[in-house]
Amino acid sequence: MLTRKRLAKMIVHSMLNPTLNDKELEEGWKLAYWYKAAFIYRINSK
């Protein structure tokens, strides 16, 4: 059976906006951690 927890472990949490500020990045990391995302991907503008 596919549960929310098992599904979350298959999801890649991406933060693709290269202009995210520090607060938005922190919120994204917390959200990914809360859902136990399998991987977090961030685009760096520099």
ZAKOLVO-98084 format. One record per residue (C-alpha): residue number from 1; residue in three letters; x, y, z. Coordinates in steps of 0.1 Angstrom, whole numbers. Layout:
% residues N
<NUM; "Ala"; <X; Y; Z>>
...
This chain:
% residues 46
<1; "Met"; <0; 0; 0>>
<2; "Leu"; <13; 34; -9>>
<3; "Thr"; <12; 57; 21>>
<4; "Arg"; <20; 94; 23>>
<5; "Lys"; <53; 86; 40>>
<6; "Arg"; <63; 61; 13>>
<7; "Leu"; <53; 85; -15>>
<8; "Ala"; <72; 114; 1>>
<9; "Lys"; <104; 93; 0>>
<10; "Met"; <101; 91; -38>>
<11; "Ile"; <96; 129; -43>>
<12; "Val"; <124; 153; -52>>
<13; "His"; <117; 187; -36>>
<14; "Ser"; <131; 213; -60>>
<15; "Met"; <137; 250; -54>>
<16; "Leu"; <143; 262; -89>>
<17; "Asn"; <140; 299; -86>>
<18; "Pro"; <176; 312; -85>>
<19; "Thr"; <164; 344; -68>>
<20; "Leu"; <152; 328; -36>>
<21; "Asn"; <162; 347; -5>>
<22; "Asp"; <175; 331; 27>>
<23; "Lys"; <141; 329; 43>>
<24; "Glu"; <125; 313; 13>>
<25; "Leu"; <153; 287; 12>>
<26; "Glu"; <150; 279; 48>>
<27; "Glu"; <112; 275; 44>>
<28; "Gly"; <118; 251; 15>>
<29; "Trp"; <143; 230; 34>>
<30; "Lys"; <119; 228; 64>>
<31; "Leu"; <90; 218; 41>>
<32; "Ala"; <111; 191; 25>>
<33; "Tyr"; <123; 178; 59>>
<34; "Trp"; <87; 178; 72>>
<35; "Tyr"; <76; 157; 43>>
<36; "Lys"; <108; 136; 44>>
<37; "Ala"; <115; 142; 8>>
<38; "Ala"; <139; 118; -9>>
<39; "Phe"; <161; 146; -23>>
<40; "Ile"; <163; 184; -23>>
<41; "Tyr"; <175; 201; -54>>
<42; "Arg"; <184; 238; -56>>
<43; "Ile"; <196; 259; -85>>
<44; "Asn"; <224; 283; -76>>
<45; "Ser"; <224; 315; -95>>
<46; "Lys"; <261; 322; -89>>
